[in-house]
Amino acid sequence: MMHVLGGGPAGLAVLYYAHRAGMPARMYEAASFIGGNARTIEWGDFRYDSGAHRLHHKDEESLRDFLTILGDEVHVVDAPSQIYLDGHFLDFPLSPLDLLRKLPKPLLFTIARENLSRRAQSAAAPDSFESRAVAAYGPTLANTVLLNYSRKLWGVELSDLDPAAAGGRLKGLDLKTFLLEGLRGAPARTRHLDGSFHYPRLGIGQLFDCIAAQAGAENIQLNARVTAIEHKDNQIGGFELEGGEHITCHELCSTLPLGLMIQLLRPAAPEVIRAAAARLMFRHIRLVVLALDRSSFTSNASVYVPDAGASFTRIYEPKNRSAAMAPADKTAIVVEFPCFSHELIWRMSDDELMAGCRRQLEDMGLLHSTEILDACELRLFNAYPVPQLSTQRDLRAVRDYLTGIRGLHIIGRGAEFRYTHIHDLFKSAREFISGRV
Ligand SMILES: Cc1cc2nc3c(=O)[nH]c(=O)nc-3n(C[C@H](O)[C@H](O)[C@H](O)COP(=O)(O)OP(=O)(O)OC[C@H]3O[C@@H](n4cnc5c(N)ncnc54)[C@H](O)[C@@H]3O)c2cc1C
């Protein structure tokens, strides 16, 4: 029997492939629902996801499996994304012609001068997210569209942020690629941007609901918070649930956040490992959802907001992914506020956050508060592992220690402390299960 800790996408992917391979597996989830940070919430006549989710086309086998799992309940969405800056919607990825049309001339002049000077292109040491972005775009354009945004998203000094935080988005973004993209026009940009993607009719959570239905409700234990993970003589021995239930096992797949997993180990990990795990930081997100009395907000999949004066980073409109997400004459938007738990945004009351969100959107000219029909909010814990340059050493120490415990397997965004997407988790789960049958 394979025991799986955590019922987010990673845990459900393991459950799915185990079920498909005929391997007995059981999943334990602390919450009263499955899906973790990739679920869909029903809210009156509306549905929304826990953040702007889509099924990327980056791993063919995972995509085939998504289509098999969802059957007729999945469709292709063609929707671009844009950046909202000083009252203008800019194409994303950036296009030279679009920038020429929409940015003020003095700013364009500075951007052009910087990008044409070789010095701006090569001021790149040491290798960090910031230095790569500046090398790709020059300081002014990098700051205007990317760095201000990333400071809000990650909450740390960008000179300390690992380039891996870009999740491949800085790849190929040199001046030559940028100009070529611009000359090739919109279709090439859309492909580059993932402007075309698959999406389940009833929201991202439908993928996981389908897996749960196929793998069998009897193999999923909800309200099952893991409180200890036991090991002895370098071998996994079992785990304990809140309330005292003890489960003996010799094969355990944990998708729990790495820091938590280290805290739960019995006997405890050495102090140096616990200290390294405690330094691994996660960015949380608070979402504000606004129901609007109009049929459309924009036609974008996502709108990115780099403006340092706004404390949110991204707005997404569920209806642009599937018409089933809102009534025909109404729409909703989901606004993402990244934060750490010690920051004001995390500590604000729901009412304060929703009022602040309305005010900021109104000040930016994006909506009028009289259009807002209703509002709600949601907290996402451990949404993004923050990959600082110093993280690698701590991560290696923690991973090396865990590798020494036989029968303990780790898959998941928080568990691997890696900027993974759903297809990455499915790929890892598929390879993990196929290696055991
Ligand atoms: C805003 C946002 C947008 C995203 N957009 C996309 C996208 O467009 N496409 C894409 O492919 N991916 C996207 N992702 C990534 C995707 O959502 C994550 O990779 C995924 O949620 C990680 O899954 P996971 O199972 O590793 O972790 P989680 O989703 O965090 O699940 C972990 C689970 O473990 C449970 N748990 C925690 N502690 C315990 C305990 N003690 N005992 C038992 N259970 C416990 C939690 O309740 C949770 O259900 C996005 C993520 C975010 C946050």
The ligand as a Gaussian input file, in Angstrom:
#p B3LYP/6-31G(d) Opt

LIG

0 1
 C       -1.648000      31.522000      -7.782000
 C       -1.163000      30.260000      -8.430000
 C       -1.325000      30.071000      -9.778000
 C       -0.892000      28.898000     -10.389000
 N       -1.103000      28.715000     -11.716000
 C       -0.773000      27.543000     -12.284000
 C       -1.066000      27.282000     -13.632000
 O       -1.606000      28.136000     -14.336000
 N       -0.748000      26.058000     -14.155000
 C       -0.140000      25.098000     -13.413000
 O        0.134000      24.015000     -13.940000
 N        0.168000      25.313000     -12.119000
 C       -0.135000      26.503000     -11.537000
 N        0.145000      26.736000     -10.222000
 C        0.907000      25.725000      -9.497000
 C        0.084000      24.668000      -8.839000
 O       -1.088000      25.162000      -8.269000
 C        0.973000      24.099000      -7.757000
 O        2.086000      23.529000      -8.381000
 C        0.258000      23.083000      -6.966000
 O       -0.790000      23.642000      -6.202000
 C        1.207000      22.425000      -5.996000
 O        0.599000      21.219000      -5.631000
 P        1.105000      20.413000      -4.388000
 O        0.219000      19.249000      -4.255000
 O        2.561000      20.211000      -4.503000
 O        0.920000      21.434000      -3.156000
 P       -0.403000      22.078000      -2.548000
 O       -1.343000      22.473000      -3.601000
 O        0.109000      23.133000      -1.617000
 O       -1.024000      20.892000      -1.715000
 C       -0.467000      20.455000      -0.494000
 C       -1.590000      19.802000       0.295000
 O       -1.055000      19.285000       1.528000
 C       -2.014000      19.516000       2.538000
 N       -1.361000      19.499000       3.853000
 C       -0.555000      20.450000       4.410000
 N       -0.181000      20.070000       5.647000
 C       -0.744000      18.869000       5.876000
 C       -0.701000      17.966000       6.974000
 N       -0.006000      18.214000       8.100000
 N       -1.391000      16.791000       6.881000
 C       -2.108000      16.491000       5.749000
 N       -2.180000      17.331000       4.684000
 C       -1.497000      18.497000       4.756000
 C       -2.572000      20.895000       2.199000
 O       -3.826000      21.110000       2.835000
 C       -2.689000      20.792000       0.686000
 O       -3.930000      20.288000       0.267000
 C       -0.246000      27.908000      -9.590000
 C       -0.090000      28.088000      -8.233000
 C       -0.540000      29.246000      -7.641000
 C       -0.363000      29.408000      -6.159000

